[in-house]
Amino acid sequence: MGQVQGKVAFVTGGASGIGASCARTFAREGASVVITDLSDEMGQALAAEINAAGGRATYLHQDVTDEAGWAPAIAEAVRLYGRLDILVANAGIAIFGSALDMSLADFRRQNAVNIEGVFLTAKYGIPAMRQAGNGGSIIMISSVAGLRGSANLAGYSASKGAVRLLSRSIALECAAAEDGIRCNSVHPGIIVTPIWQKAATPGGGGLNAALDPNEMARAAVPLGKPAEAQEIANGVLFLASDASAHMTGSELVIDGGLTAGSIRRRA
Ligand SMILES: NC(=O)c1ccc[n+]([C@@H]2O[C@H](COP(=O)([O-])OP(=O)(O)OC[C@H]3O[C@@H](n4cnc5c(N)ncnc54)[C@H](O)[C@@H]3O)[C@@H](O)[C@H]2O)c1
C-alpha cells in the first residue's frame, strides 16, 4: 500500500525539478497525478515515463498566471480521475539581481508566477476538493528565501514570503470551514534543479551567468552540499499523506541547516 494510495494529485510546474520529483514520487506511492506546466515536451515525456512504469499520470498545458485556464484544468483533473486530494503549488521562477536594478515589469512577472499562481491554485483547487468531501492536502512551495532576506533576491524573497503567509491563512480558512483540508508550506534551501541555469539574465538587471548550486551550497549550507529534488519531494510526500494529518499552517524547512545559522568549515 503506497503512502498516497488512491489519491489524486495536481502538481503545477511539474515538468521539471522539484515538481517532477513530486509527480514521480506520488505515482510510485499509488496516486494518480496531473502534471501541469508550460514545458509541454518535458511534461508529456514525464507522464509517459510514469505510465510506462505502471503509474497513472496525465500532462496538461497550463500557465498558472492565466486565471481563465484554471477552472478547465481542475475540471479536467476531476474528469480524468474522479476527485482531487493533493495540490502542489510548485511552479515558480527566480529573477536574480539588485532590487534597484530590477524593472517593475520583472518584479510583477515574478509575483504573477510565484504568488498569484499559488493563490489561483488554492482558489480553484479547494472547491474541487470540497466537492469530493474527503478533505485534502495543499502544499505550497516557498523557499528559505521566504523566511529570511537575501541581497540580490529581494523580489523573489518578497514573493516567497507572501507564499508562507498565504499558506497559513488558507490553512486557517479551511480549518474554520471544517472541510478537512490542510495547507502547509515547504521551504527548500539550495536544490539541484534547472532553475539555477535559468537564473542568468544577460544584459538585464540580474546576473550574467548561471549559478552553480554545488558551489553556492559548499559556501553557505552547513551540510556542505545542495539537496537533490527527491529530498524535497520526500517532504512533500509526507505533507500530502495521512502521516501528517495533524499538520496544517506549518512550514517544513528542508535546507541542510541554512536557516539554522552558519558554521566555520575546516579547510
Ligand atoms: N531549486 C532550488 O534551489 C529552489 C529553492 C527554493 C525554492 N524553490 C522553488 O521550488 C519550485 C520549483 O522550482 P525548481 O527548482 O524545481 O525549478 P524548475 O525551473 O526546474 O521548475 C519550475 C517549473 O515551473 C514551470 N513554470 C514556470 N513558470 C510557469 C507558469 N507561469 N506556469 C506553469 N509553469 C511554470 C517551469 O516551466 C518549470 O518546469 C519553485 O517554486 C522554486 O521557486 C527552488
Ligand as a Chemical Component Dictionary entry (heavy atoms), coordinates in Angstrom:
data_LIG
# 
_chem_comp.id                   LIG 
_chem_comp.type                 NON-POLYMER 
_chem_comp.pdbx_formal_charge   0 
_chem_comp.three_letter_code    LIG 
# 
loop_
_chem_comp_atom.comp_id 
_chem_comp_atom.atom_id 
_chem_comp_atom.alt_atom_id 
_chem_comp_atom.type_symbol 
_chem_comp_atom.charge 
_chem_comp_atom.model_Cartn_x 
_chem_comp_atom.model_Cartn_y 
_chem_comp_atom.model_Cartn_z 
_chem_comp_atom.pdbx_ordinal 
LIG N1  N1  N 0  15.932 24.865 -6.857  1  
LIG C1  C1  C 0  16.033 25.483 -5.701  2  
LIG O1  O1  O 0  17.137 25.619 -5.146  3  
LIG C2  C2  C 0  14.809 26.028 -5.020  4  
LIG C3  C3  C 0  14.953 26.519 -3.716  5  
LIG C4  C4  C 0  13.843 27.021 -3.059  6  
LIG C5  C5  C 0  12.617 27.031 -3.676  7  
LIG N2  N2  N 1  12.496 26.556 -4.954  8  
LIG C6  C6  C 0  11.158 26.605 -5.558  9  
LIG O2  O2  O 0  10.800 25.325 -5.989  10 
LIG C7  C7  C 0  9.858  25.436 -7.065  11 
LIG C8  C8  C 0  10.289 24.535 -8.214  12 
LIG O3  O3  O 0  11.494 25.046 -8.741  13 
LIG P1  P1  P 0  12.635 24.138 -9.378  14 
LIG O4  O4  O 0  13.870 24.459 -8.656  15 
LIG O5  O5  O -1 12.170 22.753 -9.490  16 
LIG O6  O6  O 0  12.765 24.866 -10.805 17 
LIG P2  P2  P 0  12.494 24.362 -12.301 18 
LIG O7  O7  O 0  12.784 25.550 -13.139 19 
LIG O8  O8  O 0  13.212 23.088 -12.562 20 
LIG O9  O9  O 0  10.932 24.041 -12.299 21 
LIG C9  C9  C 0  9.959  25.061 -12.288 22 
LIG C10 C10 C 0  8.877  24.679 -13.277 23 
LIG O10 O10 O 0  7.861  25.699 -13.231 24 
LIG C11 C11 C 0  7.433  25.910 -14.566 25 
LIG N3  N3  N 0  6.817  27.229 -14.700 26 
LIG C12 C12 C 0  7.429  28.441 -14.682 27 
LIG N4  N4  N 0  6.523  29.404 -14.905 28 
LIG C13 C13 C 0  5.318  28.794 -15.048 29 
LIG C14 C14 C 0  3.998  29.242 -15.308 30 
LIG N5  N5  N 0  3.726  30.546 -15.469 31 
LIG N6  N6  N 0  3.007  28.329 -15.398 32 
LIG C15 C15 C 0  3.273  26.995 -15.252 33 
LIG N7  N7  N 0  4.500  26.515 -15.024 34 
LIG C16 C16 C 0  5.509  27.402 -14.930 35 
LIG C17 C17 C 0  8.690  25.786 -15.402 36 
LIG O11 O11 O 0  8.393  25.532 -16.765 37 
LIG C18 C18 C 0  9.380  24.619 -14.716 38 
LIG O12 O12 O 0  9.026  23.372 -15.312 39 
LIG C19 C19 C 0  9.788  26.908 -7.417  40 
LIG O13 O13 O 0  8.649  27.496 -6.811  41 
LIG C20 C20 C 0  11.061 27.471 -6.804  42 
LIG O14 O14 O 0  10.959 28.832 -6.510  43 
LIG C21 C21 C 0  13.563 26.048 -5.638  44 
# 
loop_
_chem_comp_bond.comp_id 
_chem_comp_bond.atom_id_1 
_chem_comp_bond.atom_id_2 
_chem_comp_bond.value_order 
_chem_comp_bond.pdbx_ordinal 
LIG N1  C1  SING 1  
LIG C1  O1  DOUB 2  
LIG C1  C2  SING 3  
LIG C2  C3  SING 4  
LIG C2  C21 DOUB 5  
LIG C3  C4  DOUB 6  
LIG C4  C5  SING 7  
LIG C5  N2  DOUB 8  
LIG N2  C6  SING 9  
LIG N2  C21 SING 10 
LIG C6  O2  SING 11 
LIG C6  C20 SING 12 
LIG O2  C7  SING 13 
LIG C7  C8  SING 14 
LIG C7  C19 SING 15 
LIG C8  O3  SING 16 
LIG O3  P1  SING 17 
LIG P1  O4  DOUB 18 
LIG P1  O5  SING 19 
LIG P1  O6  SING 20 
LIG O6  P2  SING 21 
LIG P2  O7  DOUB 22 
LIG P2  O8  SING 23 
LIG P2  O9  SING 24 
LIG O9  C9  SING 25 
LIG C9  C10 SING 26 
LIG C10 O10 SING 27 
LIG C10 C18 SING 28 
LIG O10 C11 SING 29 
LIG C11 N3  SING 30 
LIG C11 C17 SING 31 
LIG N3  C12 SING 32 
LIG N3  C16 SING 33 
LIG C12 N4  DOUB 34 
LIG N4  C13 SING 35 
LIG C13 C14 SING 36 
LIG C13 C16 DOUB 37 
LIG C14 N5  SING 38 
LIG C14 N6  DOUB 39 
LIG N6  C15 SING 40 
LIG C15 N7  DOUB 41 
LIG N7  C16 SING 42 
LIG C17 O11 SING 43 
LIG C17 C18 SING 44 
LIG C18 O12 SING 45 
LIG C19 O13 SING 46 
LIG C19 C20 SING 47 
LIG C20 O14 SING 48 
# 
